[in-house]
Amino acid sequence: MADTEDWERLAKAKLEAINESIPREWRVKSLPSREQQRDVTGGFIHQYLSDEETEITEADATAIVEKTSTGQWTAEAVIRAFCHRASLAHQLTNCLHETFFDAATKHAKALDEHFAKYKKPIGPLHGLPVSLKDQFHVKGVETTMGYVGWIGTFEGKKGTGKEKVFESEMVTELRDLGAVLYCKTSVPHTLMTGETTNNIVGYTWNPKNRNLSSGGSSGGEGALIGLRGSPVGLGSDIGGSIRIPAAFNGLYGLRPSAGRLPYEGMANSMDGQNSVLSVVGPLAPSISALQLLVKSLLSREPWLHDPLVHPMPWRESDTKLPAETSLTFAVLRHDGIVSLHPPVRRAIETVVEALQKQGHKVIEWDPPSHKRGVELIMNAWTYDNGADIRAAFALSGEPMVPQIAATYGGKMVDAPPKDATHIAANNVAKREWQKEYMEYWNATKEVTGTGRPVDAVIAPVAPFAAARPNGYIYYGYSSVVNALDYTACVLPVNTVDKNIDTVDPSFNPLSETDKKVAETYDPEIYDGAHVSLQLIGRRLEEERVLALTEYVAGALKG
């Protein structure tokens, strides 16, 4: 194990390298503190951009591809604009781990040359900048996943021959589709917390309200896309890690079921834990961007290169919803464990009222115990009692951040890993709970009035609009979706209003955890933060869930 001086020196050098990778002309000499400027989105960041850069970076992914695929915009101009805005985003929120702007510009120029010669795009993502969570391996670029001990290695190992050479399967697919990759975003070391913080870049802040977290573990993606430093990015989700950053940053984010999109060749924690699989999915400011990315990736038949991907092409028929007046939704207002902050409760009522105004039926969701689901997934996360994670920390001697130590430190350090009998028992219990939940969903056809079970469930992503630093202590609202392996998509709803979302003086907590979560809410601190929910569908219903989310978003706009 290295001593403290060694890991701190390595971390400092890595951070300096990240910051130095930003072109000098894009560095802002004097930025306001978080106290001076809470919200750095929109007009604030525009002051550092040209009109052309603003126009390009405010465009939706589908609009960008339309222009780059017809020669209206060059891929080079597009990627330069996003590299500039990403550089600003990092200086404001600490959202980047790696930049490879020169390689991206070179690739964009090659795409422009192809278009000039053949008058047609490379593929459906021609010239589209795509950002990546720092789990993806990209040639010429390091992957630290927030660990100091992974600096200069391949997933903590030296001399493998894979260092800065190996690429994840999805990276290859994206390049073949015409996407331009240009940066990798910050994560919490281990990936196992809803706040993004590590000993290299520090804490990644929420650009809409820099009192708060950008979420985790795809928090760098959330902050970057929230500041429009990327039109679409890819994260991963084992307990909410796509949906949490999407929700905290007012974005759409898809958590597909396991095996729909290729995870092959990505770095991960606790690799080989198969009870609850981490999945990869997109985050973006629009539903159309998610649809574009998923549809394009599936066109590459990823099941031919990733043994865990289902041979399931994009199903256009599943995007066609029943007659608009025959939809039925369920709403989860409380999971029986932790209560919601006032802004989240208001968001739920806002969505319910919008759907009822359109003539849709909304029923209450009272499913099998979510407490059981939370216990089952926590068991899966701790099969080895943190041995894999602690081995990664031991490479450098760096300490766990408090958010990680709360789960994987303390008594767990001396506990033995679970044996095969324990793991098998947890898998059986999970299957039985999933079956019970499935039949509960099926039974709702008796009350919907459509002859079908409910089309989707409206639910919180978290009990709060966003977490305060070191305040994410309950993951039940997001993690049960992973335990069920259901498809879910984040739906931005509104923002916190301190004059409306006041503290409820009559609140009576159900438990100490419920009390602690409630105590983190302060209308003054939260004012202006994004508030989002999730639409939950059943397994492998990605096309349908995206279509339903798009419809509900339209209903919110009236």
N, C-alpha and C positions, 0 to 999 in steps of 0.2 A: 504494500500500500504506500502510495506517495504521501509526503507530508503536506501540511496546509499551504506552505509557501509554493509548492509545486503546482497544486491545482489552481490556486489563485493566479499564479503567473500564466498558466495555460489559458485560463478563462479570460483574463485581461487581454492577452495577445489575440485570442479569437475574436473578441468583441472589437478590438481595434481593427482587425482585418475586415470585419463586416462593415464597419463604419468607413474605413478607407476605400472600400469597393464602390462607394457612392461617389460619382464624379464631383470634382471640386465645385463646379459651377452650379450644382444642385444642392449644395450644402447651405443651410440657412444659419447665419451667424448668431442671430438672437431670436430664439423662440420663446413665447410666453410660457410661464409655468402652468401646471394644471390648475392652480388656484386662480391665475389671471385669465385663463381661457379654458373653460370647461368643454365646450363643443368646438371641435376643430374640423368638422365636416363642412360641406357646401361652400358658402361664400368665404369662409376663412381660408381654406386651402386653395381656393381659386386665385387668390391674390399672388400666388407664386407660379401660376401657370399662364401660358399664352392663351389667347382665344381659341386657337386651333387645338391646343392640347386639351383645353377644357371640353371642347366639342367632342373630340375623340373619346376621352376618358369618361364622359357622361353617357356615351352611347351604350345601348344594350348589346349583349353578345351577338344576337341575331342580326342587329343593324350593322354591327362591325363586319360580320362575315358577308353580308349582302354587298357591302361597299368594297371590301378587299377582293371578293370573288368576281367583281365586275369592273375592277380597275379604277373605281372612284377614289379609293384611298390606297396608298401603298402599304404593304405590310411593315416596311421599315418605319414609315411615319407613325403608324399605330403603335409599334412596340417601343419606339423612343418616347412617345407620350406617356405610355404606361410605366416605363422604367423611371421616368422623371417623377410621376405621381407616387409610385411605390417608394421611391427614395424619400420623398416628403413624408409619406405615411410612417415610415420607419423612424424618422427623426421625431415624430410626434407621439408614437405609441410603442416603440420597440417591437415591431412585428416581423422583422426579417432575421433569418439565420444565414441565408446564402443568397448572393446575387451573381448572375452570370449574364450581364447585360451585353457584353461584347459578343459572346457566342450567340445570344438571341438576335442581335442585330445582324450578324453574319447569316444566320438562318433566314431571317426576314428578307434580306437582300436576295438570297437564293430563290425564295418564293416569288419575289417580284420578277426576277429574271425568267423563271418558269412561265409566269403569266404573260410576260411580254413576248415570249417566244411562241407559246401554244394558245394564248388567249382563253385559257380555262384554268380553274383552280386545281390545286393538288388534291383537295378533298373537301368535305363539308365543313371543316374547321380552318380553312385556308386563311392564314394570317391572324388567327385569333390568339391573343395572349392568354395563357392559362397559368395560374400560380399553383404551387404544390406545397402541401404540408411537408415538414421535414421528416417524413418517413420514406419518401420516394427516393430511390437511388437514380442519379442522373450522371452521365459520363462527364468527367472533368470537374465534378462538384462533390464536396464532402457531405456526409450525412452524420450529424451528431445526435439528433433526436433529443437535444438539450443536455446530453451528458458530457461533462468535461473529459471523462475517460474515453470517449469515442473520438475525440479530436485526433486527426492523423491516422485513423484506423478504418477498418471495415467492420462496423458493428462491434467495436471494442477489440478486434483482433488485428494483429499486424502480420504482414507478409503473406496475405491470402492470395494476392494477385488480382483481387477484385476492387481494391482501393481506387476510386475515381474512374473505374472502367465499367463495372457492372451497372446495368440499368433494370429498373423494375418493369414488369410486363406492360403496365398501363402507360408508362413513359414512351415505350416503343409504339404503342397503339396511337397515342396522341400525336407523335411526330408524323406517323403515316397518314393521319387524318388532316395534317396541315397546320396543327396548332404550333404556336411559338412559346416555348418555355423559357422563363427568364428569372425566376426567383423561387426560393423555398422559405416557408414561413415558420414562425416560432411555435414551440410546443413546450409544455411543462415536461421536465425530465420524468420518465416513466410513462407519460401520457395519461396517468390515472388520476386526474383531477379536473374539475370544471373551471379552474383558473389557470392561465398560462403564465408560468414563472419558472425560471431556472437560474443557475449560477453563471450563465454566460451573458445573456442579454437583459436579465432582470425581469421586471413585471411588464406584461403587455396590457396596455390600458385601452379602455373603450373610447373610441374617438368621438362618439356622440355625447358621452358624459365621462370625463376622465377622473371622476371620483370612483368609477366602477371598473370591474373586470371586463375584458373582451370575451371572456368565456374560455372553455378548454374542452378537450385538449387541442382542437383545431383553432385556437384563439388567435394565432397570427393571421390565419386566413380570414377570420371574422373581422379583425381590425383593418386589414389591408383592403378587403372588398368593401367594408363599411365606409372607407375613405375613397372608394372607387380607384384604388391603386391596382385593381384587377377587375376584369369584367366577369370572371368566373374562376373558381378554384376548386381543388379537390382536397377533402379531408377524410378522416376516418372516424368510426363511431363504435365503441364497445359498451358505452353506458350513457351516451348523449353527446359525444364529442363533435358531431357535425351540427346537431340541432341546437345545442347550448350556444355556441358562438353565433350561429345564424340568428337565433332569437335575440341575443343580447345586442346584436348590431343591426337589427331591422332588416334581415335578409331572408330569402327562401333557402332552405337546406333540406336535401333529401337523404333520409336514412333508408337505403334499400334493404331488402332481406338478404341474408347471407347467400352468397353464390350467384348473385345477379351481375355484379361487376368484378373485374379481375383484381385480386389482392396479391397475386403472385409476385414474389421478389421484393416486397416492401419490408422495411425494418419494423420491428414491433417489440413490445414487452410480453413476456410470458408466452412466447411462441410455442405452439403445441398444446395450449389449453383450448380444447375444442368444444367445451360445453356451451359456451357463449362466444361466438366468433366476432371479432372486429370486422366491420365492413367499410368499404370505401364509397364515397358519394360526393356530389357537387354542392357548392354554396354559390349563390349569386343574388343580384338585386332583383331578378325577375324569374318567373316560372319558365318563360320561353327559353332562357339560358340553360336551365336544368334539363328541359326536354331536348334541346339541341345536343347537349353533351352526352346524355344517356343514349339517345337514339344513335348518335354517331359512333360511340364506343361499341354498342351492340352490333353495329353494321360490320365490325371487324371480326365477328365470331370469336370472341375471347375464350370461349369454351374449348377451342382447339389448342390453346396455349396455357390455360390455367385449369388444372384438373378439378378444382372445386367450383368452377362456374357452370351453372345450368345451361344446357343448349336451348336457350330461350331468346329468340330474336325480339326486336321491338314489336309490340302488338298494337297496331294502329286502331284496331277495332275496340280495344279497351279504353281508348281515349274518348269514345262516344258515350256520353252520359244518358241515363234514362230521361224521359220527358221532364223538363225543369220543375214541374209541379209535383213530381212523384219521388223526390229525394227525402230521405229521413236520416237525421243525424242524432247521435247520442252526445251528451255533454257530461264530462267528469268535473264536478265542482270541488271535490275534496277526495283524497285517496284514503281517508280514515287514519292518516298518520300525521301529516303536517299541513297546516292551513296556509292559504295563499295571502300574499301581500295585497293591499287594496287595489293597486293598479292592475294586477293580474285578474282579480275578481271582476273589475270593470271591463276588462278586455273580453272576458267570457260573455258577459251580458251583452256587450256590443255585437259580438258575432251571432249570438242566439237571436237577438232582436232583428238583425239584418236578414237572417235566414227566414225567420217567421214572417217578416214583412214581404218576402218573396213567395210566401205560401208553403214553405216547407215545414215538416213536422220535426220537432226536437224533443227527444225523450231523455230522461235521467239515466245515467250509466252507473249501475250498482253491481260491479263484476265480482268474481271471486277475489279473495284477499290479495291486495297488492303487497301487504306485509310479507306474505309468503314469497312472492316474486322477488322482492328486494333481498330477502334472506338467501334465496337460491342463487342469485347472481353474485352476491357478496361471497358466498362459499366458493363459487367458480373463480373469482378474482384472487382468492387466497389459498388455492390448492397447495402451492409450494411455500406458503407463509412468507412470501416476499424474497425467496432465495435468489431468483433471477434478477430482481431489481437491485438487491443489495450487492450482488456480484458486479453489476455495472457501476455502482457507486464506489466499490472497493478499487476499481481500476485507477482512480485518481485520488481517492481519499476525500472527495468533496462531500459535504453534508446534504441530507435531504432537505428540501424546503419544507416549512411547517405543514403545508397542505398535503404533502406526501407522507411525512413522518406520522401524521395523525392516524393513518391507516397501516403503514408498513413499518413503523418504528415500534418503540415500546416493547410490550410483552411478546409481540410476534417475532422479534429477533431470535429468541431462544426456543421458539416452538418448532417441533418437527413438521415436515411436510405431510400432507394428507396421504393416506395409502389408497390403493386401487379400490378397496371395498368402500371407502368413504366417497370417492369420486363416482363410482357406479351408483351408489345410493342417491347422491345428489342428482345425477342424470335421470334416474327413475322418478324421483320426486318432481323434477322439472317437467318431465314428459306428462306426468299425471296432472300437474297444475295447468299445463298448456291445453290438455284435453278438456279439462273442466272449463277453462276460459273459452275455448272454441265452441263448446256446446252452449255456453251462456250467450255468446254472440249469435249462434244459430237460432236460439229460442226467441230472439227479439223479433223474428218475422211474425210472431203472433200479435205484436202490438204496433207494428209500423204502419199497417194499413196498405202496404204496397205489395204484400206477398213475399217480400224479400227481407232478410235481416237488415239492420242499419247499414247505411252506405259508408259511414265513417264516424269516428269518435272525435269530438272536439275536446282537447285536454291541454292543461298547462305543460310547458317544457320544464319549468322549475317553479318553485313557490314565489320567486321574486322576478322582477323585470331584468335584473342583472345582479351578480354577486358583488358584495363589497370585498375588499382584500381580506383574505383568510376567513371569509364568511360563508363559503359553500360547504355546508355540513350535511345536506340531505339531497340525495340523487334519485329518490324513488319515482318521481314523475317521468323522468327520462329513461331510467334503467329498466323499468318493467317492459318497455317496448323491446329492448334487446333480449330480455329473458324470454319473451314470446316470439321473437324474430319477426315481428310485424313491420310492415312498411309504414313510414311516417314522414310527413313534410311540414316544415315550419311555415307559419303564416304570420307575417307582420300585421299588427292591428292598429296600434296608436302609440302615444308617448305618455309618460307620467306627467300629470298636472298637479302640482303641490296644492292647488286651491280646491281640487276635486278629490284627489286621492289622499284623504286625511287619515290619520291613525284612528282606529276604532277603539274608544276607551272601554267598551264592554267586552273586549276580546278575552276569552278564557281558554288558555292553552290546554291541549290534551296531554302533553308530556313536556319533559325538559327540553327535548329537541325542538318541539313546536314552539316553545317559549323563546328559545335562542334565535330561531329563524325569524320570529315576529319582531324581536328586539333589534334586528339589523335594519328595519325599515325606518327611514327618516325622510319625510316628504321634501325637505330642503335639499338633501344630498341627492335624492333620486330624480329630482325635477328635470324633465326633458329627456330622460332615458327612453329608449325603445321598449315597447311591450309587445310580445309575440306569443302565439300559441302553437300547438301542433295539431295536424289532422292525421289521425291514425287509421290505417286500413289493415287488411289482413296480409298474410304472407304472400310475397311475390306479386303484389298489386301495384307496382311502381307506376305504370301508365295511368291507371285509374286514379291513384292518389294524387298524382300531379294534375290530372284533369279536374278533380274535385277541388283541389287547393286553388287552382286558377279560377274556378267558378265562384268559390266563397270569397276570394279576393275581389272579384268583380261585384259581388253582392255588397261588400263593405263600401265600395265606392258609389253604390246606389245606381 
